[in-house]
Amino acid sequence: MRRLAAVILLAVSTIPVFADKKMQGTSVLKDSQPAGTTDKQHKHQAYDLSFITTGNQYTCRTDSSKSMNATDFVVGSEITYEIDGKKVKIKTPEGKQVECKVVRVELLRPPQ
């Protein structure tokens, strides 16, 4: 019984180590779409930004309480990303940066 408890404790304690792993890299901005509308509570337009990492396509949504200049994030241009759980930072080569939250992850499979 103690051995089983020790194994379970060890397994549970190692899960957060893998979950907190940051992913970084470069990619191409695949899509940028406006999301939602503006109103008194959402003063700025939110955007859904899509990009591909190794094996996955991520879509993240910007915060509607912060402004983003859509012309700074050109579809097809190179970006640098940092994924930390649900938080994403996207930066352009010109130094423009935006933070967003993951709203969709799609597994990319090779054609069969």
PyMOL commands that set and color helices and strands:
alter all, ss='L'
color gray80, all
select helices_A, chain A and resi 2-19+70-72
alter helices_A, ss='H'
color red, helices_A
select strands_A, chain A and resi 23-35+46-52+56-62+78-84+87-91+97-107
alter strands_A, ss='S'
color yellow, strands_A
deselect
rebuild
show_as cartoon
